[in-house]
Amino acid sequence: MIKIAIVDDHQIVRQGLKNLLEVSKDFEVITQAANGLEFLKILATDAIHPDVVLLDLQMPTMDGYETSIKLKEKYSQIKIIILSQRETKESIKKVFLAGANGYLTKDTDFTSLHLAINRVYNEDFYFDMKFSNVIREAMVIKGEMLNIDHLKKSREKILSEREIEIVDLISKEYNTGEIADKLCLNYRTIESHRKRIMTKVGAKNFIGVIIFAIKNGLITI
C-alpha cells in the first residue's frame, strides 16, 4: 500500500482527495497539512513518512515550489506530485527544476491521479505527454545545473541499443510491465535492465538517466 500525504491550504480539497484515494485499497492517506511549513514540521516529528506527497502550488506561508526544494534536500525519498490550477510553461518547468516527480492539473480525473501516483512510486516520474517539450527543456537545464556530463567518463556510447530503447520507452511513460510486453521480455529482465542502466550512468534515479540520455542525444521527448 502506498502511503500518501496531502498538502493543500483548502481543507475541503484535502478531505475530498482523501475520500477519493481511500476508495482504492492501493492507497493510504497518512498525513495532511495546510502548507509546506506545516508539512515539514510533521515530517520532523513523525516516525513514518509518506511515499508520495500531493502538493498544491499556491499556498500561504510556504508554497509548493519552496516545499519541493526543501523536501528534496532533506527527504529525497518522498516522491512529489504537484497539483495545480496553473498549466503554464514556466510553472511546469519551475516545479520540475524544484525536484517534482510529477505534475497534474486540479481538473485531473481519478484514473489519471491513480496512474500518476503509481508511476512516480514505481517509475520515479509522471508528466502528461502534452507537456513533453516543456519537460525536455527543463531536463536539459537541470542537466546543465547538475553538470550531468561528469556521469559520462568518455564520449563512447555506454548504453546498449536495448538499454537505449528501454530508456526511450520509460521517457514516453511506459511502465515496466508495458515495456516487457512490447519488447517480448519478462518483467524481471526489464527491472534488471533498469538497475544496470542507472549503475552505468551513475544516476540515483531514472530521472537522472533520462537527463543523461537527452543531453547526450540518445533519446528525444
VEXDREN-2710 file (C-alpha; in Angstrom, 1 decimal):
% VEXDREN-2710
k/r/px/py/pz
1/MET/0.0/0.0/0.0
2/ILE/1.3/3.4/-1.0
3/LYS/1.4/5.9/1.9
4/ILE/0.3/9.4/0.8
5/ALA/0.4/12.9/2.2
6/ILE/-1.9/15.7/1.0
7/VAL/-0.7/19.3/1.3
8/ASP/-3.2/22.0/0.4
9/ASP/-4.5/25.1/2.1
10/HIS/-8.1/24.2/1.5
11/GLN/-9.5/21.7/3.9
12/ILE/-12.3/20.7/1.6
13/VAL/-9.7/19.8/-1.1
14/ARG/-7.7/17.7/1.4
15/GLN/-10.7/15.9/2.6
16/GLY/-12.1/15.3/-0.9
17/LEU/-8.8/13.9/-2.1
18/LYS/-8.5/11.7/1.0
19/ASN/-12.0/10.3/0.5
20/LEU/-11.3/9.7/-3.2
21/LEU/-8.0/8.0/-2.7
22/GLU/-9.0/5.7/0.1
23/VAL/-11.7/4.1/-2.1
24/SER/-8.7/2.3/-3.5
25/LYS/-7.0/-0.4/-1.5
26/ASP/-3.7/0.7/-3.0
27/PHE/-3.5/4.0/-1.1
28/GLU/-3.5/5.1/2.5
29/VAL/-3.5/8.9/3.4
30/ILE/-1.4/9.1/6.5
31/THR/-0.7/12.9/6.6
32/GLN/-2.4/16.2/5.8
33/ALA/-1.1/19.7/6.1
34/ALA/-2.3/23.2/5.1
35/ASN/1.1/24.4/3.8
36/GLY/4.7/23.4/3.2
37/LEU/6.0/24.6/6.6
38/GLU/3.4/22.6/8.5
39/PHE/4.2/19.5/6.4
40/LEU/7.9/19.8/7.1
41/LYS/7.2/20.1/10.9
42/ILE/5.1/17.0/10.7
43/LEU/7.9/15.1/8.9
44/ALA/10.4/16.2/11.6
45/THR/8.3/14.6/14.4
46/ASP/6.6/11.6/12.7
47/ALA/8.5/8.3/12.5
48/ILE/6.5/7.2/9.5
49/HIS/6.9/9.2/6.3
50/PRO/4.7/9.1/3.2
51/ASP/5.9/7.6/-0.1
52/VAL/4.2/10.2/-2.2
53/VAL/3.0/13.8/-1.4
54/LEU/0.3/15.5/-3.4
55/LEU/1.4/19.1/-3.1
56/ASP/-0.5/22.3/-4.0
57/LEU/1.5/25.0/-5.7
58/GLN/-0.1/28.2/-4.3
59/MET/-0.3/28.1/-0.5
60/PRO/0.4/30.7/2.2
61/THR/3.5/30.6/4.5
62/MET/5.4/28.1/2.2
63/ASP/4.3/27.4/-1.3
64/GLY/4.8/24.2/-3.4
65/TYR/8.0/25.4/-5.1
66/GLU/9.8/26.1/-1.9
67/THR/8.4/23.0/-0.3
68/SER/9.7/20.8/-3.2
69/ILE/13.2/22.2/-2.8
70/LYS/13.3/21.6/0.9
71/LEU/11.8/18.1/0.6
72/LYS/14.5/17.1/-2.0
73/GLU/17.2/18.5/0.3
74/LYS/16.1/16.6/3.4
75/TYR/13.6/13.9/2.4
76/SER/14.6/12.9/-1.1
77/GLN/12.9/9.5/-0.8
78/ILE/9.5/11.2/-0.8
79/LYS/8.1/11.5/-4.4
80/ILE/6.4/14.8/-5.2
81/ILE/3.3/15.2/-7.4
82/ILE/2.3/18.8/-7.9
83/LEU/-1.4/19.5/-8.1
84/SER/-2.0/23.0/-9.6
85/GLN/-4.7/25.1/-11.3
86/ARG/-1.9/26.5/-13.5
87/GLU/-0.8/25.0/-16.7
88/THR/1.8/27.5/-17.9
89/LYS/5.1/26.6/-19.4
90/GLU/7.0/28.5/-16.7
91/SER/5.2/26.9/-13.8
92/ILE/5.7/23.4/-15.2
93/LYS/9.4/24.0/-15.8
94/LYS/9.8/25.6/-12.4
95/VAL/8.3/22.7/-10.4
96/PHE/10.4/20.2/-12.3
97/LEU/13.6/22.1/-11.6
98/ALA/12.5/22.3/-8.0
99/GLY/12.5/18.5/-7.8
100/ALA/8.9/17.4/-8.5
101/ASN/8.4/13.9/-9.8
102/GLY/5.0/14.6/-11.4
103/TYR/2.6/17.4/-12.4
104/LEU/-1.2/17.3/-12.6
105/THR/-3.8/20.0/-13.0
106/LYS/-6.6/20.1/-10.5
107/ASP/-9.2/19.1/-13.0
108/THR/-7.5/15.7/-13.4
109/ASP/-9.8/12.7/-13.2
110/PHE/-9.2/9.9/-10.7
111/THR/-7.9/7.4/-13.3
112/SER/-5.1/9.8/-14.2
113/LEU/-4.4/10.6/-10.5
114/HIS/-4.2/6.9/-9.7
115/LEU/-1.9/6.3/-12.6
116/ALA/0.4/9.2/-11.7
117/ILE/0.8/8.1/-8.1
118/ASN/1.7/4.6/-9.1
119/ARG/4.1/5.8/-11.8
120/VAL/6.0/8.2/-9.5
121/TYR/6.1/5.5/-6.8
122/ASN/7.3/2.7/-9.1
123/GLU/9.0/4.5/-12.0
124/ASP/10.2/7.8/-10.5
125/PHE/8.2/10.3/-12.6
126/TYR/5.0/11.1/-14.4
127/PHE/4.2/14.0/-16.6
128/ASP/1.4/14.2/-19.2
129/MET/2.9/13.9/-22.7
130/LYS/1.3/17.2/-23.7
131/PHE/4.0/18.8/-21.6
132/SER/6.8/16.9/-23.2
133/ASN/8.5/19.9/-24.9
134/VAL/8.5/21.8/-21.6
135/ILE/9.8/18.9/-19.7
136/ARG/12.6/18.3/-22.2
137/GLU/13.7/21.9/-21.9
138/ALA/13.7/21.6/-18.1
139/MET/15.6/18.4/-18.2
140/VAL/18.3/20.0/-20.4
141/ILE/18.5/22.9/-18.0
142/LYS/18.6/20.6/-15.0
143/GLY/21.3/18.5/-16.6
144/GLU/23.4/21.7/-17.0
145/MET/22.8/22.7/-13.4
146/LEU/23.8/19.3/-12.2
147/ASN/26.8/19.2/-14.6
148/ILE/25.5/15.8/-15.7
149/ASP/28.4/15.3/-18.1
150/HIS/30.5/14.1/-15.2
151/LEU/28.4/10.9/-15.3
152/LYS/30.0/10.0/-18.6
153/LYS/33.7/9.1/-18.5
154/SER/34.1/9.3/-22.2
155/ARG/32.2/10.1/-25.4
156/GLU/31.9/6.5/-26.3
157/LYS/28.4/5.0/-26.0
158/ILE/28.0/3.3/-22.7
159/LEU/24.4/2.1/-23.2
160/SER/23.5/-0.7/-25.5
161/GLU/20.8/-0.4/-28.2
162/ARG/18.4/-2.4/-26.0
163/GLU/19.1/-0.2/-23.0
164/ILE/18.6/3.0/-25.0
165/GLU/15.3/1.5/-26.3
166/ILE/14.2/0.9/-22.7
167/VAL/15.2/4.5/-21.6
168/ASP/13.2/5.9/-24.5
169/LEU/10.1/3.9/-23.6
170/ILE/10.3/4.9/-20.0
171/SER/10.6/8.6/-21.1
172/LYS/7.3/8.0/-23.0
173/GLU/5.5/6.9/-19.9
174/TYR/5.6/3.1/-20.5
175/ASN/5.7/1.2/-17.2
176/THR/7.8/-1.9/-16.6
177/GLY/5.1/-4.3/-17.5
178/GLU/4.2/-2.5/-20.7
179/ILE/7.9/-2.4/-21.7
180/ALA/8.2/-6.1/-21.1
181/ASP/5.1/-6.8/-23.3
182/LYS/6.3/-4.5/-26.1
183/LEU/9.8/-6.0/-26.2
184/CYS/8.7/-9.6/-25.5
185/LEU/10.8/-9.8/-22.4
186/ASN/9.8/-10.7/-18.8
187/TYR/9.2/-8.2/-16.0
188/ARG/12.3/-9.2/-14.1
189/THR/14.5/-8.7/-17.1
190/ILE/13.3/-5.1/-17.6
191/GLU/13.8/-4.4/-13.9
192/SER/17.4/-5.8/-14.2
193/HIS/18.0/-3.5/-17.2
194/ARG/16.7/-0.5/-15.2
195/LYS/19.1/-1.1/-12.4
196/ARG/22.0/-1.8/-14.8
197/ILE/21.3/1.4/-16.7
198/MET/21.3/3.5/-13.5
199/THR/24.6/1.9/-12.5
200/LYS/26.2/2.6/-15.9
201/VAL/25.4/6.3/-15.9
202/GLY/25.9/6.8/-12.2
203/ALA/22.3/8.2/-11.7
204/LYS/20.4/8.0/-8.4
205/ASN/17.1/7.6/-10.1
206/PHE/15.6/7.3/-13.6
207/ILE/15.1/11.0/-14.0
208/GLY/18.9/11.3/-13.9
209/VAL/19.1/8.6/-16.6
210/ILE/16.7/10.4/-18.8
211/ILE/18.5/13.8/-18.3
212/PHE/21.7/12.0/-19.3
213/ALA/20.2/10.4/-22.3
214/ILE/18.7/13.7/-23.6
215/LYS/21.9/15.6/-23.1
216/ASN/23.9/13.0/-24.9
217/GLY/21.5/12.8/-27.8
218/LEU/20.4/9.2/-27.1
219/ILE/16.7/10.0/-27.0
220/THR/14.3/12.8/-27.7
221/ILE/11.0/13.5/-26.0
END
